[in-house]
Amino acid sequence: MNKFSKVFIETLPILFGILLSYLFWQNNVLLFIIYLVLTLGLIYFHKDKTEFAIFTYGILIGAIVEVIGTQISGYQSFVKPDFGGIPMWLPIVWGYGFVAMKRIGFVLKDL
């Protein structure tokens, strides 16, 4: 499989997440549960179990960045915030974003 195909495959969960956000943006709890279950499944069935640590770190950093953006800087706001001015599912997305960038980085490493 070529590198373009591998990068595309690793990008599919992100694209699917965008679709889920479009479909379920009005229900933060449902979107949180869907993202959490899918993300934990994607990480669990991957060969690199250290991704749980990367995922957790991404959640923490994502929450900090988003809360700063809403509460301190005020450069953004959300229609349906749950805590700190952000939806509860957003840090999960950040966490998986960190994992996806790690995976894509390894694919592109030898370019």
Secondary structure, DSSP 8 states (H G I E B T S, - for coil): --HHHHHHHHHHHHHHHHHHHHHHTT-HHHHHHHHHHHHHHHHHTSS-TTHHHHHHHHHHHHHHHHHIIIIIS-S---SS--BTTB-TTHHHHHHHHHHHHHHHHHHHTT-
